[in-house]
């Protein structure tokens, strides 16, 4: 009888040791309450006003192109500077002489 009780006790201890960690915060049972939103379908943003596509993060940089409101824009990178505000590195689909291609550049979205 002692062998059976020893096996039962060790089985219970092993079961507790295997299943308890899944309920701890580092375990797999709990999900995070705050999740980072992921853009799964990669849908572009729509520009609400006309903007200049610039070659660098500076107001004095070369203007690559000018786009109207309603242009779809894909944001590739966000850059925040202490004195110039927030800049977005964007990709814009353009149609020039029956060819479609992407232009990339910087857009100043203002100070905070």
BADRENMAR-676027 format. One line per 5 residues: number of its first residue (from 1); their letters; for each residue x, y, z of N, C-alpha, C, O. Coordinates in Angstrom, 3 decimals, always signed. Atoms other than C-alpha are relative to their C-alpha. Layout:
N
NUM) a) X/Y/Z/X/Y/Z/X/Y/Z/X/Y/Z ~ ...
***
This chain:
112
1) xxxxx) +0.809/-1.187/+0.000/+0.000/+0.000/+0.000/+0.858/+1.259/+0.000/+0.429/+2.300/-0.498 ~ -0.890/-1.140/-0.078/+2.885/+2.321/+0.599/+0.500/+0.406/-1.388/+0.708/+1.593/-1.638 ~ -0.464/-0.310/+1.356/+4.043/+2.085/-3.042/-1.090/+0.742/-0.765/-0.797/+1.699/-1.481 ~ +1.115/-0.644/+0.698/+0.597/+3.048/-4.363/-0.198/+1.421/+0.521/-0.414/+2.341/-0.268 ~ +0.164/-1.352/-0.552/+0.304/+6.008/-1.998/+1.157/+0.903/-0.411/+0.945/+2.094/-0.639
6) xxxxx) -1.155/-0.792/+0.456/+3.809/+7.183/-2.965/-0.178/+0.415/-1.448/+0.116/+1.554/-1.811 ~ +0.250/-0.315/+1.417/+2.902/+6.996/-6.660/-1.083/+1.050/-0.123/-0.954/+1.963/-0.938 ~ +1.077/-0.989/+0.037/-0.331/+8.937/-6.033/+0.490/+1.379/+0.441/+0.146/+2.385/-0.179 ~ -0.523/-1.280/-0.488/+1.465/+11.648/-4.058/+0.915/+0.630/-1.039/+0.804/+1.824/-1.314 ~ -0.909/-0.548/+1.008/+4.196/+12.038/-6.688/-0.751/+0.395/-1.277/-0.374/+1.367/-1.930
11) xxxxx) +0.819/-0.373/+1.159/+1.592/+12.084/-9.483/-0.693/+1.329/+0.247/-0.750/+2.181/-0.640 ~ +0.669/-1.249/-0.338/-0.305/+14.842/-7.672/+0.996/+1.167/-0.009/+0.675/+2.236/-0.527 ~ -1.023/-1.051/-0.022/+2.892/+16.880/-7.107/+0.446/+0.348/-1.418/+0.622/+1.522/-1.746 ~ -0.394/-0.235/+1.386/+3.913/+16.443/-10.751/-1.105/+0.746/-0.750/-0.818/+1.657/-1.527 ~ +1.117/-0.689/+0.647/+0.443/+17.500/-11.923/-0.092/+1.456/+0.405/-0.314/+2.326/-0.437
16) xxxxx) +0.014/-1.385/-0.476/+0.504/+20.610/-9.771/+1.175/+0.771/-0.592/+1.015/+1.919/-1.007 ~ -1.183/-0.674/+0.525/+4.017/+21.449/-10.930/-0.122/+0.303/-1.495/+0.476/+1.266/-1.974 ~ +0.144/-0.218/+1.436/+2.998/+21.175/-14.594/-1.116/+0.981/-0.347/-0.990/+1.714/-1.328 ~ +1.156/-0.804/+0.366/-0.353/+23.000/-14.543/-0.092/+1.340/+0.712/-0.742/+2.242/+0.184 ~ +0.042/-1.275/-0.710/+0.105/+25.796/-11.988/+0.728/+1.110/-0.769/+0.199/+2.219/-0.837
21) xxxxx) -0.681/-1.103/+0.697/+2.687/+27.776/-14.033/-0.776/+0.589/-1.171/-0.502/+1.726/-1.555 ~ +0.762/-0.565/+1.118/+0.199/+28.217/-16.905/-0.950/+1.095/+0.450/-1.411/+1.875/-0.384 ~ +0.887/-1.054/-0.478/-1.950/+30.455/-14.686/+0.761/+1.200/+0.541/+0.136/+2.196/+0.907 ~ -0.796/-1.124/-0.465/+0.909/+32.722/-13.616/+0.125/+1.041/-1.109/-0.110/+0.714/-2.272 ~ -0.095/-1.045/+1.028/+1.493/+36.051/-15.433/+0.967/-0.325/-1.128/+0.737/+0.091/-2.264
26) xxxxx) -0.956/+0.331/+1.055/+4.478/+34.675/-17.343/-0.434/-1.237/-0.781/+0.212/-1.602/-1.764 ~ +0.458/+1.218/+0.655/+2.515/+31.577/-18.362/-0.826/+0.300/-1.237/-1.040/+1.460/-1.589 ~ +0.740/-0.164/+1.242/+0.492/+30.996/-21.491/-1.489/+0.140/+0.161/-2.170/+0.391/-0.833 ~ +1.450/-0.020/-0.164/-3.000/+31.010/-19.976/-0.573/+1.407/-0.018/-1.702/+1.598/-0.471 ~ +0.523/-1.354/-0.065/-3.357/+34.759/-19.451/+0.410/+0.784/-1.237/+1.537/+0.670/-1.718
31) xxxxx) -0.273/-0.885/+1.128/-3.596/+37.214/-22.314/+0.224/+1.405/+0.529/-0.303/+1.769/+1.581 ~ -0.252/-1.377/-0.400/-2.352/+40.775/-22.098/-1.282/+0.811/-0.143/-2.048/+0.605/-1.084 ~ +1.199/-0.828/+0.069/-5.068/+43.331/-21.381/+0.152/+1.125/-1.016/-0.845/+1.616/-1.546 ~ -0.261/-1.043/+0.988/-3.416/+45.913/-23.663/+0.772/-0.640/-1.143/+1.851/-1.198/-0.947 ~ -0.658/+0.562/+1.177/-2.544/+44.799/-27.150/+0.358/+1.120/-0.962/-0.370/+2.103/-1.093
36) xxxxx) -0.394/-0.975/+1.009/-0.671/+46.729/-29.783/-0.790/-0.295/-1.265/-0.865/-1.437/-1.718 ~ +0.794/+0.167/+1.214/-2.835/+47.305/-32.816/+0.937/-0.256/-1.173/+1.906/+0.472/-1.390 ~ -0.793/+0.313/+1.181/-1.414/+45.691/-35.915/-0.852/+0.226/-1.234/-2.013/-0.179/-1.289 ~ +0.687/-0.260/+1.252/-2.368/+46.822/-39.374/+0.146/-1.235/-0.879/+1.099/-1.353/-1.649 ~ -0.105/+1.282/+0.681/-3.070/+43.388/-40.812/-0.225/+0.137/-1.499/+0.479/-0.492/-2.289
41) xxxxx) +0.321/-0.084/+1.421/-4.576/+44.413/-44.130/+0.833/+1.044/-0.736/+0.676/+1.204/-1.946 ~ -0.911/-0.983/+0.595/-1.952/+47.154/-44.761/-0.744/+1.063/-0.798/-0.283/+1.474/-1.863 ~ +0.754/-1.028/+0.697/-4.587/+49.690/-45.756/+0.677/+1.352/+0.203/+1.129/+1.651/+1.308 ~ -0.680/-1.284/-0.111/-3.152/+53.145/-46.486/-0.878/+1.036/+0.707/-2.095/+0.883/+0.807 ~ +0.705/-1.146/-0.554/-4.086/+56.374/-44.744/-0.370/+0.942/-1.134/+0.267/+0.933/-2.188
46) xxxxx) +0.417/-0.972/+1.001/-5.895/+59.096/-46.666/+0.366/+1.390/+0.516/+0.009/+1.757/+1.636 ~ -0.407/-1.353/-0.386/-4.408/+62.611/-46.587/-1.228/+0.903/+0.052/-2.045/+0.903/-0.869 ~ +1.146/-0.892/-0.165/-6.907/+65.171/-45.295/+0.217/+1.373/-0.622/-0.744/+2.108/-0.849 ~ -0.292/-1.264/+0.672/-5.139/+68.162/-46.867/+1.210/-0.192/-0.903/+1.911/-1.201/-0.821 ~ -1.128/+0.067/+0.925/-2.569/+68.878/-49.547/+1.313/+0.062/+0.786/+1.398/+0.712/+1.828
51) xxxxx) -1.286/+0.032/-0.691/+1.053/+68.216/-48.591/+1.141/-0.087/-0.998/+0.962/-0.501/-2.144 ~ -1.229/+0.097/+0.784/+4.613/+68.438/-49.905/+0.773/-1.221/+0.475/+0.921/-1.440/+1.677 ~ -0.870/+1.128/-0.300/+6.745/+65.298/-50.071/+1.443/+0.514/-0.057/+1.919/+0.930/-1.113 ~ -1.337/-0.587/-0.104/+10.215/+66.364/-48.874/+1.076/-1.076/-0.017/+0.820/-2.233/+0.318 ~ -1.100/+0.953/+0.124/+13.598/+64.730/-49.408/+0.704/-0.284/+1.325/+1.391/-1.298/+1.447
56) xxxxx) -0.671/+0.174/-1.290/+14.815/+65.144/-45.803/-0.866/+0.589/+1.112/-1.873/+1.248/+0.851 ~ +0.726/-0.499/-1.165/+13.630/+65.985/-42.290/+0.465/+1.429/+0.269/+1.228/+1.684/+1.201 ~ -0.344/-1.409/-0.143/+13.969/+69.744/-42.708/-0.960/+0.797/-0.869/-1.337/+0.365/-1.958 ~ +0.895/-0.857/+0.787/+11.725/+72.566/-43.869/+0.711/+0.564/-1.232/+0.054/+0.924/-2.210 ~ -0.766/-0.549/+1.121/+14.521/+73.759/-46.187/+0.399/-1.068/-1.014/+1.130/-0.763/-1.956
61) xxxxx) -0.404/+1.073/+0.910/+14.871/+70.387/-47.951/-0.744/+0.094/-1.327/-1.717/+0.836/-1.459 ~ +0.527/+0.009/+1.363/+14.065/+69.723/-51.596/-1.401/-0.616/-0.028/-1.631/-1.659/+0.583 ~ +1.363/+0.514/+0.141/+10.371/+69.230/-52.469/-0.025/-0.985/-1.158/+0.219/-0.612/-2.305 ~ +0.039/+1.029/+1.038/+10.010/+65.952/-54.358/-1.263/+0.096/-0.839/-1.217/-0.036/-2.062 ~ +1.273/-0.083/+0.707/+6.343/+66.361/-55.241/-1.037/+0.609/+0.933/-0.827/+0.672/+2.144
66) xxxxx) +1.111/-0.541/-0.774/+3.092/+67.954/-54.088/-1.226/-0.855/-0.293/-1.506/-1.175/-1.448 ~ +1.171/+0.858/+0.143/-0.028/+65.878/-53.483/-1.233/+0.690/+0.555/-1.137/+1.493/+1.483 ~ +1.271/-0.593/-0.409/-3.676/+66.854/-53.080/-0.632/-0.787/+1.143/-0.192/-1.884/+1.488 ~ +0.762/+0.699/-1.032/-6.107/+65.956/-50.332/-0.676/-1.224/-0.622/-1.091/-1.194/-1.780 ~ +0.606/+1.235/+0.482/-7.491/+62.434/-50.660/+0.999/-0.996/-0.558/+0.611/-2.074/-1.007
71) xxxxx) -1.035/+0.907/+0.499/-4.188/+60.871/-51.696/+0.264/-1.105/+1.014/+0.482/-0.806/+2.188 ~ -0.338/+1.076/-0.935/-3.597/+57.415/-50.158/+1.497/+0.004/+0.316/+2.332/+0.117/-0.581 ~ -1.378/-0.101/-0.473/-0.397/+57.394/-48.073/+0.270/-1.175/+0.930/-0.529/-1.466/+1.820 ~ -0.414/+1.077/-0.904/+1.412/+54.471/-46.446/+1.148/+0.506/+0.873/+2.197/+0.900/+0.362 ~ -1.011/-0.488/-0.934/+3.366/+55.451/-43.318/+1.018/-1.109/+0.243/+0.657/-2.218/+0.637
76) xxxxx) -1.075/+0.967/-0.178/+6.737/+53.683/-43.137/+0.761/+0.201/+1.309/+1.224/-0.763/+1.919 ~ -0.784/-0.300/-1.204/+8.408/+55.448/-40.195/-0.497/+1.308/+0.603/-0.955/+2.196/-0.115 ~ +0.350/-1.231/-0.713/+7.654/+58.099/-37.563/+1.261/+0.531/+0.660/+2.001/-0.219/+1.297 ~ -1.191/-0.634/-0.567/+10.349/+60.570/-36.492/-0.451/+1.233/+0.764/-1.147/+2.089/+0.219 ~ +0.345/-1.162/-0.811/+9.951/+63.055/-33.654/+1.264/+0.778/+0.331/+2.233/+0.218/+0.845
81) xxxxx) -1.131/-0.862/-0.315/+12.328/+65.988/-33.305/-0.427/+0.982/+1.078/-1.599/+1.354/+1.135 ~ +0.388/-0.892/-1.092/+12.432/+68.289/-30.279/-0.453/+1.385/-0.457/-1.289/+2.002/+0.205 ~ +0.357/-1.357/+0.419/+12.147/+71.528/-32.259/-0.877/+0.061/-1.245/-1.574/+1.057/-1.438 ~ +0.784/-0.033/+1.240/+10.492/+70.594/-35.600/-1.278/-0.812/+0.061/-2.012/-0.838/-0.927 ~ +1.242/+0.757/-0.115/+7.666/+68.357/-34.314/+0.117/-1.416/-0.532/+1.182/-2.030/-0.479
86) xxxxx) +0.074/+1.389/+0.458/+6.614/+65.051/-35.809/+0.070/-0.065/-1.525/-0.572/+0.711/-2.233 ~ -0.165/+0.229/+1.430/+7.651/+63.803/-39.246/-0.373/-1.442/-0.314/-0.154/-2.341/+0.498 ~ +0.348/+1.340/+0.462/+6.368/+60.810/-41.199/+0.772/-0.308/-1.273/+0.811/+0.507/-2.195 ~ -0.632/+0.482/+1.232/+8.382/+58.851/-43.754/-1.060/-0.830/-0.708/-1.465/-1.877/-0.203 ~ +1.163/+0.596/+0.653/+5.707/+57.878/-46.276/+0.351/-0.506/-1.391/+1.358/-0.129/-1.990
91) xxxxx) -0.078/+0.504/+1.363/+5.271/+56.011/-49.508/-1.323/+0.326/-0.682/-2.395/-0.005/-0.176 ~ +1.192/-0.445/+0.720/+2.848/+57.441/-52.079/+0.039/-0.597/-1.403/+1.059/-0.515/-2.087 ~ +0.103/+0.560/+1.348/+1.688/+55.690/-55.256/-0.300/+1.128/-0.975/-1.277/+1.858/-0.806 ~ +0.181/-1.062/+0.984/+2.051/+58.024/-58.240/-0.165/-0.594/-1.389/+0.294/-1.699/-1.676 ~ +0.233/+0.403/+1.381/+0.988/+57.789/-61.858/+0.624/+1.065/-0.899/+0.091/+2.167/-1.027
96) xxxxx) -0.691/-0.936/+0.872/+3.422/+59.460/-64.244/+0.249/-0.660/-1.346/+0.893/-1.706/-1.424 ~ -0.167/+0.466/+1.381/+3.329/+58.945/-68.023/-0.290/-1.494/-0.136/+0.549/-2.260/-0.609 ~ +0.502/+1.375/+0.109/+1.347/+55.677/-67.850/+0.840/-1.016/+0.765/+0.870/-2.191/+0.401 ~ -0.753/+0.916/-0.862/+3.617/+54.182/-65.177/-0.382/+0.261/+1.445/-0.504/+1.407/+1.879 ~ +0.284/-0.106/-1.418/+2.766/+53.462/-61.580/+1.272/-0.335/+0.784/+1.900/-1.368/+0.552
101) xxxxx) -1.123/+0.300/-0.874/+5.526/+53.701/-59.005/-0.186/+0.757/+1.309/-0.983/+1.691/+1.401 ~ +0.087/-0.595/-1.323/+6.008/+54.628/-55.363/+1.070/+1.064/+0.177/+2.232/+0.858/-0.175 ~ -0.955/-1.028/-0.410/+7.632/+57.851/-54.231/+0.038/-0.014/+1.520/-0.995/-0.093/+2.185 ~ -0.176/-0.032/-1.459/+9.053/+57.947/-50.720/+0.624/+1.317/+0.398/+1.497/+1.854/-0.283 ~ -0.544/-1.259/-0.495/+9.745/+61.028/-48.699/-0.570/+0.328/+1.354/-1.315/-0.459/+1.937
106) xxxxx) +0.385/-0.438/-1.341/+9.149/+62.976/-45.500/-1.108/+1.031/-0.065/-1.149/+1.874/-0.960 ~ +1.109/-0.947/-0.116/+6.028/+64.866/-44.474/-0.011/+0.520/+1.440/+0.038/-0.257/+2.393 ~ +0.079/-0.602/-1.335/+5.874/+67.304/-41.558/-1.474/+0.057/+0.398/-2.286/+0.667/-0.297 ~ +1.381/-0.010/-0.471/+2.678/+66.735/-39.569/-0.179/+0.980/+1.156/-1.216/+0.963/+1.819 ~ +0.145/-1.078/-0.964/+3.333/+69.635/-37.200/+0.647/-0.247/+1.329/+1.184/-1.320/+1.604
111) xx) -0.541/+0.096/-1.342/+4.455/+70.320/-33.710/-1.069/-0.523/+0.932/-2.256/-0.507/+0.604 ~ +0.936/+0.633/-0.923/+2.875/+68.697/-30.683/-0.617/+0.990/+0.938/-1.431/+0.616/+1.782
***
